[in-house]
């Protein structure tokens, strides 16, 4: 992170960085709607404290004095957490989430809370209550959901980093649509304590940034155990940012011959294929694999998400007391979830094992798998149907196809920019690895990034 290096050497100050971000937010947020809540006074006060600490030799590390945002379903002490809903529009947590607590301890400066699809239950971030998040590359297209505000803020230069949540692709989808980097860690790697739940067995939280190193630095901070998490697994964290530069020569990368590329647009196919060749030039080897059967797991994953989401909203009292305050699409999702039987839910959970077996067989011969993050680039907000591989399908099904399997299985996955279409829209490469191998996918993504310039491209706002 270039800004962190400049701060450490005292070439710039946290106050200067924060003022630049706040000025850009004031100029651009009304157009992009990336933020729901902006905290200018709090951010300036935190920047002054960081500046004093750094000047007196109390430097906490690479996030100290760095302005960031958090998705607005992550609890922040004393700052409202709406989850993009009317129901929680006045909810002000009395305590931080584990993530917010760790980032405060690392010295990060919270600029505000980023917009999202209502209750994180959607793929577009078209929010009926706080405005639809516009894509900085083309403001007449969506940013993707549900962490769309975080991705738009990063792409537009309104924050240096963010943390989002991902239940079916909600970190990776907007990262791909907006040309930034987003990591969904292994299930359980990052604490979900203090995050408004969607579907607990599928929910993940993870870092988003402008480059792979930024994402690794954020992951370093949010996976540090502090003894306050209830039920958090004791999985040793790694010094992710310090391991990025280890070579990938000889690493075996799986290249699906069926079930993936033919279901993506020609421009996505071309960009992802070229990315695979770039990684081969860096010393990795490509191996054809089969992921036949992966799509069979999509409906069970949808069933699991639907049942768990509705159960969460019923148990919290939202669905029964505030049903009229939901946006139409989220209300429809919850109504369908209420009709899922216990038998269907349990059968869906059983299908998870079958899907995981498909990936585990692939990982017997390869170290990681390369697939598109999304089969399409960002569409306009009124898009309902897309045509891919000679067939029509809903936009939601198309967006979830390549991302939801990693949620259902709990495998770590990252999206990194890998190209631009003729219309000037970003394409994302997704890298998936076995459980707890975040270091592996970060290394692969980093070496790809070092061989290309996509992360240096910025929208002309």
C-alpha positions in Angstrom: 0.0 0.0 0.0 1.8 3.1 -1.3 -0.1 5.4 1.1 1.0 3.4 4.1 4.7 3.6 3.1 4.4 7.4 2.6 2.8 7.7 6.0 5.4 5.7 7.7 8.1 7.8 6.2 6.1 11.0 7.1 6.0 12.1 3.5 2.2 12.7 3.9 0.0 12.8 7.0 -3.2 11.0 8.0 -5.0 14.4 8.1 -4.0 15.1 4.4 -5.1 11.7 3.3 -8.4 12.0 5.1 -9.1 15.5 3.7 -8.5 14.2 0.2 -10.9 11.3 0.7 -13.6 13.5 2.3 -13.3 16.1 -0.5 -13.8 13.3 -3.1 -16.7 11.9 -1.2 -18.4 15.3 -1.1 -17.9 15.7 -4.8 -18.8 12.3 -6.0 -21.0 10.5 -3.5 -24.3 12.2 -4.5 -23.7 10.8 -8.0 -22.5 7.3 -7.1 -24.3 6.7 -3.8 -21.5 4.6 -2.5 -21.9 5.7 1.1 -25.0 5.7 3.2 -23.4 7.4 6.2 -20.3 9.7 6.0 -18.4 10.6 9.2 -16.4 13.8 8.4 -16.0 15.0 12.0 -15.2 11.6 13.4 -12.7 10.8 10.6 -10.9 14.2 11.0 -10.6 13.6 14.8 -9.2 10.1 14.2 -6.8 11.4 11.6 -5.4 14.0 14.1 -4.9 11.3 16.7 -3.2 9.1 14.2 -0.9 11.9 13.1 0.1 12.6 16.7 0.8 9.0 17.4 2.9 8.5 14.3 4.9 11.7 15.0 5.6 10.5 18.5 6.9 7.1 17.3 3.7 5.1 18.1 3.2 3.7 14.7 0.8 0.7 14.8 1.4 -0.7 11.3 0.4 -0.3 7.7 -3.2 0.5 8.4 -2.4 3.3 10.9 -3.8 6.5 9.5 -5.4 4.9 6.4 -9.0 6.0 5.5 -11.3 3.1 4.9 -15.1 2.4 4.8 -17.1 -0.6 6.1 -20.2 -2.2 4.6 -23.2 -0.9 6.4 -24.2 -4.3 7.8 -21.1 -4.4 10.0 -21.7 -3.0 13.5 -19.8 0.2 14.4 -19.9 1.5 17.9 -21.8 4.8 18.1 -22.4 4.9 14.3 -25.7 3.7 12.8 -25.7 0.4 11.0 -28.7 0.3 8.6 -27.9 -2.9 6.7 -29.3 -0.9 3.8 -32.8 -1.1 5.2 -35.6 1.2 6.5 -36.1 -1.2 9.4 -32.7 -0.5 10.9 -32.4 3.1 9.7 -32.0 4.3 13.4 -30.0 1.4 14.8 -26.8 2.6 16.5 -24.8 -0.3 18.0 -23.4 0.1 21.5 -20.4 -2.1 20.6 -18.2 -2.7 17.6 -18.2 -5.9 15.5 -15.0 -7.9 15.8 -13.9 -6.5 12.4 -14.5 -2.9 13.4 -12.7 -3.4 16.7 -9.6 -4.9 15.0 -9.5 -2.2 12.4 -9.7 0.5 15.1 -6.9 -1.2 17.0 -4.8 -1.2 13.8 -5.3 2.6 13.6 -7.5 2.7 10.5 -9.7 5.7 10.0 -13.4 5.1 9.4 -14.7 7.5 6.7 -18.2 6.1 6.7 -20.5 3.2 6.0 -21.0 2.0 2.5 -24.2 1.3 0.6 -25.4 -2.2 -0.2 -28.3 -4.3 -1.4 -31.0 -4.2 1.3 -30.0 -6.6 4.1 -27.3 -7.9 1.7 -30.0 -9.9 0.0 -29.4 -9.3 -3.7 -26.8 -9.1 -6.5 -27.3 -5.5 -7.8 -27.1 -3.0 -4.9 -30.2 -1.3 -6.4 -31.4 -0.1 -3.0 -34.9 1.4 -2.9 -34.2 3.2 0.4 -30.7 4.8 -0.1 -30.4 4.9 -3.9 -28.9 2.4 -6.3 -25.1 2.3 -6.3 -23.8 3.4 -9.6 -20.7 1.8 -11.3 -17.9 4.3 -11.5 -16.9 3.0 -14.9 -20.3 3.7 -16.3 -22.8 5.3 -14.0 -25.7 3.9 -16.0 -24.7 0.4 -14.9 -24.9 -1.4 -11.6 -22.0 -1.9 -9.2 -23.1 -5.4 -8.3 -24.2 -6.7 -4.9 -24.4 -6.8 -2.2 -21.2 -5.0 -1.3 -21.7 -2.6 -4.1 -21.0 0.6 -2.2 -17.6 -0.7 -1.0 -16.5 -1.6 -4.5 -17.8 1.6 -6.0 -16.0 3.7 -3.3 -12.7 1.9 -4.0 -12.9 2.2 -7.7 -13.8 5.9 -7.5 -11.0 6.7 -5.0 -13.4 7.3 -2.1 -11.6 5.0 0.3 -8.3 3.0 0.4 -9.8 -0.2 1.6 -13.0 -1.8 2.8 -14.5 -4.9 4.3 -17.6 -6.5 2.8 -19.7 -9.6 3.3 -20.3 -12.5 0.9 -23.1 -15.0 1.1 -23.4 -15.9 -2.6 -20.7 -13.7 -4.2 -21.3 -10.4 -2.6 -17.7 -9.4 -2.3 -16.5 -10.9 -5.6 -19.4 -9.8 -7.8 -19.0 -6.0 -7.2 -15.2 -6.3 -7.2 -15.4 -7.8 -10.7 -18.0 -5.3 -11.9 -16.0 -2.3 -10.5 -12.5 -3.5 -11.3 -11.1 -3.9 -7.8 -9.9 -6.9 -5.7 -12.1 -8.8 -3.3 -11.4 -11.8 -1.2 -13.9 -14.2 0.4 -11.9 -16.2 2.9 -12.5 -19.7 4.1 -15.7 -20.1 6.1 -14.8 -19.2 9.7 -11.5 -17.5 8.9 -12.9 -14.0 9.7 -15.3 -13.5 12.6 -18.9 -12.7 11.8 -19.5 -11.4 15.3 -21.4 -8.1 15.2 -22.6 -8.5 11.5 -26.2 -8.4 10.6 -26.7 -12.0 9.4 -28.2 -13.2 6.1 -27.7 -17.0 5.9 -25.4 -18.0 8.7 -24.0 -21.2 7.1 -23.1 -19.3 4.0 -22.1 -15.9 5.4 -18.5 -14.7 5.1 -16.7 -11.4 5.7 -13.6 -10.3 3.8 -11.4 -7.5 2.6 -11.7 -5.4 -0.5 -9.0 -3.1 -2.0 -7.6 -1.5 -5.0 -4.8 -4.1 -5.3 -3.9 -7.5 -3.9 -1.4 -6.1 -1.3 -4.1 -3.9 0.1 -6.4 -6.9 0.5 -3.6 -8.9 2.2 -2.9 -6.1 4.7 -6.6 -5.8 5.6 -6.8 -9.6 6.0 -3.7 -9.4 8.4 -5.7 -7.0 10.6 -9.1 -8.6 10.6 -7.9 -12.2 11.3 -5.9 -11.3 14.4 -7.6 -13.1 17.4 -8.4 -10.8 20.3 -10.1 -13.3 22.6 -13.5 -11.6 22.5 -15.1 -13.8 19.7 -17.6 -16.3 20.9 -17.2 -19.6 19.1 -14.5 -18.4 16.7 -12.5 -21.4 15.4 -8.8 -21.5 16.4 -7.4 -21.4 13.0 -3.8 -20.0 12.9 -3.7 -16.8 11.0 -0.8 -16.2 8.5 1.3 -13.1 7.8 -0.5 -12.8 4.4 1.1 -9.6 3.2 4.6 -10.8 3.9 4.1 -14.0 1.9 2.8 -12.5 -1.3 6.1 -12.4 -3.2 7.0 -16.0 -2.8 7.2 -17.5 -6.4 4.5 -19.5 -7.9 6.8 -21.4 -10.2 5.6 -25.0 -10.4 2.2 -24.2 -8.9 -0.5 -26.3 -10.6 -3.6 -24.3 -11.7 -6.8 -26.0 -12.7 -8.4 -25.0 -16.0 -11.9 -26.3 -16.3 -12.5 -27.7 -19.8 -16.3 -28.0 -19.4 -18.9 -26.2 -17.3 -17.4 -22.7 -17.1 -16.0 -20.8 -20.1 -18.7 -21.9 -22.5 -21.3 -20.2 -20.1 -19.6 -16.8 -20.2 -19.7 -14.0 -22.8 -17.0 -14.1 -25.5 -15.2 -11.1 -24.0 -15.1 -12.7 -20.6 -13.8 -15.9 -22.1 -11.0 -14.1 -23.9 -9.9 -12.1 -20.8 -9.9 -15.1 -18.5 -8.1 -17.3 -21.0 -5.4 -14.6 -21.5 -5.0 -14.3 -17.7 -4.3 -18.0 -17.5 -1.6 -17.7 -20.1 -0.1 -14.8 -18.1 0.1 -17.0 -15.0 1.8 -19.7 -17.0 4.4 -17.2 -18.1 5.1 -16.6 -14.4 6.0 -20.3 -13.9 2.7 -21.9 -13.0 1.4 -24.9 -15.0 -2.1 -25.2 -16.4 -4.0 -28.5 -16.1 -7.3 -29.2 -17.6 -9.8 -30.4 -15.1 -13.5 -31.1 -15.0 -16.0 -29.4 -12.7 -19.0 -31.3 -14.1 -21.8 -31.3 -11.6 -21.0 -28.0 -10.0 -24.1 -26.3 -11.3 -26.2 -29.0 -9.7 -25.3 -27.4 -6.3 -26.7 -24.0 -7.2 -30.3 -24.8 -6.4 -29.5 -26.4 -3.1 -27.4 -23.4 -2.2 -30.3 -21.1 -3.1 -32.6 -23.2 -0.9 -30.2 -23.1 2.0 -29.9 -19.3 1.7 -33.6 -18.8 1.3 -34.5 -20.8 4.4 -31.8 -19.4 6.6 -32.5 -15.8 5.6 -36.2 -16.0 6.3 -35.5 -17.7 9.6 -33.1 -14.9 10.6 -35.7 -12.2 9.8 -38.5 -14.0 11.6 -36.4 -14.6 14.7 -35.3 -10.9 14.7 -38.9 -9.9 14.4 -38.4 -7.9 11.2 -40.4 -10.2 8.9 -43.5 -10.4 11.1 -43.6 -6.8 12.4 -42.0 -4.7 9.6 -42.9 -6.7 6.4 -44.2 -3.5 4.6 -40.9 -1.7 5.1 -38.9 -4.1 2.9 -38.1 -3.4 -0.7 -40.1 -5.5 -3.1 -37.4 -7.9 -4.2 -36.2 -8.7 -0.6 -39.8 -9.1 0.5 -40.3 -11.6 -2.3 -37.1 -13.5 -1.4 -38.3 -13.8 2.2 -41.8 -15.0 1.2 -40.3 -17.7 -0.9 -38.0 -18.7 1.9 -40.9 -19.1 4.3 -42.3 -21.8 2.0 -39.2 -24.0 2.1 -39.9 -27.1 4.0 -37.5 -28.6 6.6 -37.1 -31.7 4.4 -36.0 -29.5 1.4 -33.6 -27.6 3.7 -32.0 -30.7 5.0 -31.7 -32.3 1.5 -30.0 -29.1 0.4 -27.5 -29.3 3.2 -26.7 -32.9 2.2 -26.0 -31.7 -1.4 -23.2 -29.5 0.0 -21.1 -32.6 0.6 -21.5 -33.7 -3.0 -20.5 -30.3 -4.3 -17.5 -30.2 -2.0 -16.4 -33.7 -3.3 -16.2 -32.3 -6.8 -13.8 -29.6 -5.7 -11.8 -32.0 -3.5 -11.3 -34.3 -6.4 -10.0 -31.4 -8.5 -7.6 -30.4 -5.7 -6.0 -33.8 -5.7 -4.3 -32.8 -8.9 -4.1 -29.0 -8.8 -3.3 -26.3 -6.2 -5.9 -23.8 -7.2 -8.7 -23.4 -9.8 -9.1 -20.5 -12.3 -12.6 -19.5 -13.5 -14.4 -16.3 -14.4 -15.7 -14.3 -11.4 -18.8 -13.5 -13.5 -20.0 -14.6 -16.9 -20.9 -11.0 -17.9 -19.8 -7.4 -17.2 -21.9 -4.9 -15.3 -25.4 -4.5 -16.9 -27.9 -1.6 -16.6 -30.1 -1.7 -13.5 -33.3 -2.8 -15.3 -31.7 -5.9 -16.7 -33.7 -9.0 -15.8 -32.7 -11.6 -18.4 -29.3 -12.3 -20.0 -28.4 -14.6 -22.9 -25.3 -16.8 -22.6 -24.2 -20.0 -24.3 -27.3 -20.0 -26.5 -29.7 -19.9 -23.6 -31.6 -17.3 -21.6 -31.5 -17.1 -17.9 -32.2 -14.6 -15.1 -29.6 -12.0 -14.2 -29.5 -13.4 -10.7 -28.8 -17.0 -11.8 -26.1 -15.8 -14.2 -24.3 -13.7 -11.5 -24.4 -16.5 -8.9 -23.3 -19.3 -11.2 -19.5 -19.0 -10.6 -19.5 -17.4 -7.1 -22.0 -19.3 -5.0 -20.2 -22.6 -5.0 -17.4 -21.2 -2.9 -19.9 -20.0 -0.3 -21.8 -23.3 -0.2 -18.5 -25.2 0.2 -16.8 -22.6 2.4 -13.7 -22.5 0.1 -11.6 -19.3 -0.2 -11.9 -17.4 -3.4 -10.6 -14.1 -4.7 -11.6 -11.9 -7.6 -8.9 -9.8 -9.4 -9.3 -7.5 -12.4 -8.1 -9.3 -15.6 -9.3 -7.2 -18.5 -11.6 -4.6 -20.0 -14.3 -5.0 -22.7 -14.6 -2.9 -25.8 -17.2 -0.8 -23.8 -14.6 -0.1 -21.1 -16.0 -2.4 -18.4 -13.9 -4.5 -16.1 -13.7 -8.3 -16.2 -12.8 -10.4 -13.1 -10.7 -13.5 -12.7 -11.7 -15.8 -9.8 -9.1 -18.0 -8.1 -10.4 -20.8 -5.7 -8.2 -22.9 -3.4 -8.7 -25.6 -0.7 -9.8 -24.6 2.8 -7.5 -22.2 4.7 -5.3 -21.5 1.7 -5.8 -17.8 1.5 -2.1 -17.3 1.2 -2.1 -19.4 -1.9 -4.7 -17.5 -3.8 -3.3 -14.2 -2.7 0.1 -15.2 -4.1 -1.3 -16.2 -7.4 -3.4 -13.0 -7.6 -0.4 -10.9 -6.7 1.9 -12.5 -9.3 -0.8 -12.0 -11.9 -1.3 -8.4 -10.9 2.5 -7.7 -11.1 2.5 -9.0 -14.7 -0.4 -6.8 -15.8 -1.6 -3.2 -15.4 -5.3 -3.6 -14.9 -5.1 -2.5 -11.2 -3.5 0.8 -12.3 -6.6 1.7 -14.5 -9.1 4.0 -12.9 -12.5 5.3 -14.1 -12.6 8.8 -15.5 -15.0 10.4 -13.2 
